[in-house]
Amino acid sequence: MSPLKERVKKENAIDSVLLWCVLILVVFGIVMVFSSSSIYASEKLGDDYHFLKKQLVIALLGITLMVAAALANYQLWSKLVLPILIGSFLSLILVLVPGVGNEVSGSSRWLKFAGFSLQPAEFAKLALIIYLAYSLSKKQQNIRFLPKAVVSGVFISLIIAQPDFGTAMILAAIVLALLFAAGLKLRHLLSGVLLSLPAIYLLIIRADYRKKRILAFLNPWKDPTNSGFQIIQSFLAFGSGGLWGMGLGRGRQKLFYLPDAHTDFIFSVIGEELGFLGVVVVLTLFLIVVLRGIKISLNAPDLFGSYLALGITLMIGLQAVVNIGVSIGLLPTKGLTLPFISYGGSSLLVSLIGAGILLNISSRRASKTRKL
């Protein structure tokens, strides 16, 4: 093969480092979901493999969708902006309709479908990222803040109404970051943030469980058997893990001490069973994914690809940071899953579709790195 053909082939190859990191995280997640859920599933559902089987099905479906997204030209998403946005909007409406949305623990966040529960808020993140990437790339020289703020505000408000405050805040952060990257004037962004602060304050102060989460974050030991229980059990898990961990499957906090061990607090189980070294490996994998995502964004051949890659990278990276921050007590409890690892069909599907889009953008990189 001639040097020119070899260069072209190399430039058109997908980012194999990103691909392997994602696949390792997914496989590792399947193992940790089984480790953290088998005893709970046996006691509550009579089937040790209940959560494992569901996670395997979703993982296989997600990897299939990731491959499809990696093979499809990412420009296709720019042509589907309107139906994606409308479909996502309608699903967020449906989930709030009594008798249609599936309510769990006072929150109506899921739609039942073929025996599985889909969480529209997860898909809304990707839908809004696609919309913003398309809109910002089309009006680079004259970015209008108000239309994007209105569309984003409607989506965020619907998610808050479920209520899902954590996902809403993640989405708000992604929107602000994309607008900032697109060059929107800082005073407009700061004005939007300042105007939203009273609403955020009211949302926290009027919801008793949110106030308790803030107080538990500030001092979990003040109410160790109630609002501070989760984070204290998480601390105990990390403390028990030490450097090497107690061994895979040998953790104790998942034995009905640590709530949501296979979802929101799976990182705590990793810390207990695989120790500090296991935690470092997971953090390193996520760091590589984020760095490769940023590189893909900078090397994308056009602005739509740049903003799309950046938005997806933020979606994965911010959610990982928040989940890990909650587990180690750096952030108040939010109820967010750890991308690629936690049990949760919608989160895993959206993360893998996002990874597939990143892989496709990486295969169509520009000849020279360019700035956003």
C-alpha positions in Angstrom: 0.0 0.0 0.0 1.3 3.4 -1.0 2.2 6.0 1.8 -0.7 8.2 0.6 -3.3 5.4 0.9 -1.9 4.4 4.3 -2.3 8.0 5.5 -5.9 8.3 4.1 -6.8 5.0 5.7 -5.4 6.1 9.1 -7.2 9.4 8.9 -10.5 7.7 8.2 -10.2 5.1 11.0 -12.3 5.4 14.1 -10.8 6.2 17.5 -9.8 2.7 18.7 -8.7 4.0 22.1 -12.1 5.5 22.7 -13.8 2.3 21.5 -11.8 0.0 23.8 -12.3 2.2 26.8 -16.1 2.2 26.3 -16.2 -1.5 25.8 -14.1 -2.1 28.9 -16.3 0.1 31.0 -19.5 -1.7 29.7 -18.1 -5.2 30.4 -16.8 -4.0 33.8 -20.2 -2.5 34.5 -21.9 -5.8 33.8 -19.6 -7.6 36.2 -20.2 -4.9 38.9 -24.0 -4.9 38.4 -24.1 -8.6 39.1 -21.7 -8.3 42.1 -23.7 -5.5 43.6 -27.2 -6.8 42.9 -27.2 -10.6 43.1 -28.0 -10.9 46.8 -30.6 -8.2 46.7 -32.2 -9.8 43.6 -32.3 -13.2 45.3 -33.9 -11.9 48.4 -36.4 -9.5 46.8 -37.1 -11.1 43.4 -36.1 -14.7 43.9 -33.6 -14.6 41.0 -29.9 -13.9 41.6 -29.5 -13.0 37.9 -32.5 -10.7 37.5 -30.6 -7.5 37.0 -27.7 -9.2 35.3 -29.9 -10.6 32.6 -31.6 -7.3 31.9 -28.3 -5.5 31.9 -26.8 -8.0 29.4 -29.8 -7.5 27.0 -29.5 -3.7 27.2 -25.8 -3.9 26.8 -26.1 -6.0 23.6 -28.7 -3.7 22.2 -26.7 -0.7 23.2 -23.5 -2.0 21.5 -25.5 -2.8 18.4 -26.8 0.8 18.3 -23.3 2.1 19.0 -22.0 0.2 16.0 -24.9 1.5 13.9 -24.2 5.1 15.0 -20.5 4.6 14.3 -21.2 3.5 10.8 -23.8 6.2 10.0 -22.6 9.6 8.8 -23.1 11.9 11.8 -24.5 14.5 9.4 -27.7 12.4 9.3 -28.5 13.7 12.8 -28.6 17.3 11.5 -31.4 16.2 9.1 -33.4 14.6 11.9 -33.2 17.4 14.4 -36.9 18.3 14.2 -38.4 14.8 14.6 -35.9 14.0 17.3 -36.7 17.1 19.2 -40.5 16.7 18.8 -40.3 13.0 19.7 -38.3 13.8 22.9 -40.6 16.6 23.8 -43.7 14.4 23.5 -42.1 11.6 25.6 -41.4 14.1 28.3 -45.1 15.1 28.2 -46.3 11.5 28.2 -44.3 10.6 31.3 -46.2 13.2 33.3 -49.6 11.9 32.2 -51.3 9.9 35.0 -51.7 6.3 34.0 -49.1 6.6 31.2 -46.0 7.5 33.1 -44.7 4.8 35.5 -44.4 6.3 39.0 -41.7 5.0 41.4 -41.0 6.5 44.8 -43.0 9.6 44.0 -41.3 10.3 40.7 -42.8 9.8 37.3 -39.7 9.3 35.1 -40.4 6.1 33.2 -42.4 4.8 30.3 -43.1 1.1 30.2 -42.3 -0.6 26.9 -42.1 -4.3 26.1 -41.3 -5.3 29.6 -38.6 -2.6 30.0 -38.8 0.9 31.4 -37.5 3.8 29.3 -36.5 7.1 30.9 -37.3 10.0 28.4 -35.1 12.4 30.3 -32.0 10.4 29.3 -32.9 10.6 25.6 -33.8 14.3 26.0 -30.2 15.1 26.8 -29.0 13.7 23.5 -31.9 15.3 21.6 -31.1 18.7 23.0 -27.4 18.3 22.3 -28.2 17.5 18.6 -30.5 20.5 18.4 -28.0 22.9 19.9 -25.1 21.5 17.8 -27.2 22.0 14.7 -28.5 25.5 15.7 -25.2 26.8 16.8 -23.4 25.6 13.7 -26.0 27.3 11.4 -25.9 30.7 13.1 -22.2 30.9 14.2 -21.9 34.6 13.3 -25.2 35.7 14.9 -26.0 33.5 17.9 -29.3 34.3 19.4 -29.5 33.4 23.1 -33.3 33.6 23.6 -34.6 30.9 21.2 -32.0 28.4 22.5 -32.8 29.4 26.1 -36.5 28.9 25.5 -36.2 25.4 24.0 -33.7 24.3 26.6 -35.8 25.8 29.4 -38.9 23.9 28.3 -37.0 20.6 28.3 -35.4 21.3 31.6 -38.7 22.4 33.2 -40.4 19.2 32.0 -37.6 17.1 33.6 -37.8 19.1 36.8 -41.6 18.4 36.9 -41.0 14.6 37.0 -39.2 15.5 39.3 -35.5 14.8 38.3 -33.5 17.7 39.6 -30.1 16.1 39.0 -30.7 15.4 35.3 -32.1 18.9 34.8 -29.0 20.5 36.3 -26.7 18.3 34.2 -28.6 19.3 31.1 -28.5 23.0 32.1 -24.7 22.7 32.5 -24.3 21.2 29.1 -26.4 23.9 27.5 -24.3 26.7 29.1 -21.1 25.0 28.2 -22.1 24.6 24.5 -23.3 28.2 24.3 -20.0 29.4 25.9 -18.0 27.2 23.4 -20.0 28.8 20.6 -18.9 32.2 21.6 -22.0 33.6 23.2 -21.2 36.7 25.2 -20.4 36.0 28.8 -22.8 38.6 30.1 -25.7 36.8 28.4 -24.7 33.6 30.0 -24.2 35.2 33.4 -27.6 36.9 33.1 -29.3 33.6 32.4 -27.6 32.0 35.4 -28.5 34.8 37.7 -32.1 34.9 36.6 -32.4 31.2 37.2 -30.9 31.2 40.8 -34.2 32.3 42.5 -36.1 29.5 40.8 -33.4 27.0 41.8 -33.5 28.2 45.4 -37.3 27.8 45.5 -37.1 24.3 44.0 -34.7 23.3 46.8 -36.4 25.1 49.7 -39.9 23.9 48.8 -39.0 20.3 48.5 -38.3 18.8 51.9 -36.3 15.9 50.6 -34.0 18.2 48.7 -33.4 20.3 51.8 -32.5 17.1 53.7 -30.0 16.1 51.0 -28.3 19.5 51.3 -28.2 19.2 55.1 -26.9 15.6 54.8 -24.2 16.7 52.5 -23.1 19.4 54.9 -23.2 17.1 58.0 -24.3 13.5 57.3 -23.6 12.5 60.9 -26.3 14.8 62.3 -28.9 12.3 61.0 -27.0 9.1 60.4 -30.1 6.8 60.3 -32.1 8.9 57.9 -30.9 11.6 55.5 -27.2 10.9 56.1 -27.6 7.1 55.9 -26.6 6.7 52.2 -23.5 8.8 52.2 -22.3 7.3 55.5 -22.7 3.8 54.1 -20.8 5.0 51.1 -17.9 6.3 53.3 -17.8 2.9 55.1 -17.6 1.1 51.7 -14.6 3.1 50.6 -13.0 2.9 54.0 -13.4 -0.9 54.0 -11.9 -1.2 50.6 -8.5 0.2 51.4 -5.8 -0.1 48.8 -6.6 -3.5 47.3 -10.3 -4.0 48.2 -12.1 -6.8 49.9 -12.3 -8.8 46.7 -14.9 -9.0 43.9 -18.2 -10.1 45.3 -17.1 -9.9 48.9 -18.3 -6.4 49.7 -20.6 -6.0 52.8 -22.2 -2.6 52.3 -24.3 -3.9 49.4 -26.0 -6.4 51.8 -28.9 -4.0 52.4 -26.8 -1.3 54.0 -26.0 0.8 50.9 -29.2 1.8 49.1 -29.2 1.7 45.3 -25.9 -0.3 45.3 -26.3 -1.4 41.7 -27.4 2.0 40.4 -26.5 5.4 42.0 -23.9 4.1 44.4 -22.2 1.4 42.3 -19.0 3.4 42.5 -19.0 2.8 46.3 -19.2 -1.0 45.7 -16.2 -0.7 43.3 -14.3 1.2 46.0 -15.1 -1.5 48.6 -14.5 -4.6 46.5 -11.6 -3.4 44.3 -10.1 -0.8 46.5 -8.2 2.4 45.6 -6.6 0.7 42.7 -10.0 -0.2 41.2 -11.2 3.3 41.7 -8.1 4.7 39.9 -8.6 2.4 36.9 -12.2 3.5 36.5 -11.3 7.2 36.9 -8.5 6.7 34.3 -10.9 5.1 31.8 -13.4 8.0 32.2 -10.6 10.5 31.9 -9.4 8.9 28.6 -13.0 8.9 27.3 -13.3 12.6 28.0 -9.9 13.6 26.6 -10.6 11.6 23.4 -14.0 13.2 23.1 -12.4 16.7 23.4 -9.8 15.7 20.8 -12.6 14.5 18.4 -14.5 17.7 18.9 -11.4 19.8 18.0 -10.6 17.6 15.0 -14.1 17.4 13.6 -14.4 18.6 10.0 -17.2 21.1 10.7 -18.9 23.0 13.4 -21.8 20.7 13.7 -19.5 17.8 14.4 -17.5 19.9 16.9 -20.5 20.9 19.0 -22.1 17.5 18.7 -18.9 15.8 19.9 -18.4 18.3 22.7 -22.0 18.0 23.9 -21.8 14.2 24.0 -18.5 14.3 25.8 -19.9 16.7 28.4 -23.0 14.5 28.8 -20.8 11.5 29.7 -18.2 13.4 31.6 -20.4 15.6 33.7 -22.7 12.7 34.8 -19.6 10.6 35.7 -18.2 13.5 37.8 -21.5 14.1 39.6 -22.1 10.4 40.3 -18.5 9.9 41.6 -18.7 13.2 43.5 -21.9 12.1 45.3 -20.3 8.7 46.2 -17.3 10.2 47.8 -19.3 13.0 49.5 -18.1 16.0 47.4 -21.7 16.7 46.1 -25.2 16.3 47.5 -27.1 13.1 46.6 -28.5 13.5 43.1 -29.8 10.1 42.0 -27.7 9.9 38.8 -26.2 6.7 37.4 -22.6 6.2 36.5 -22.4 6.1 32.6 -21.6 2.6 31.1 -21.4 1.0 34.5 -24.6 1.5 36.6 -27.7 -0.7 36.1 -30.1 1.3 34.0 -31.3 0.7 30.5 -31.9 4.2 29.3 -28.6 5.6 30.6 -26.6 2.8 29.1 -28.4 3.0 25.7 -27.9 6.8 25.4 -24.3 6.6 26.5 -23.5 3.9 23.9 -25.4 5.8 21.1 -23.4 8.9 22.1 -20.2 6.9 22.0 -21.1 5.6 18.5 -21.7 9.2 17.3 -18.3 10.2 18.7 -16.6 7.2 16.9 -18.2 8.3 13.6 -17.1 11.9 14.0 -13.6 10.6 14.8 -13.4 8.7 11.5 -14.2 11.9 9.6 -11.6 14.2 11.2 -10.4 17.3 9.6 -6.9 17.3 8.1 -5.8 19.9 10.7 -6.9 20.5 14.3 -9.1 23.5 14.4 -10.5 25.6 17.2 -14.2 25.7 18.2 
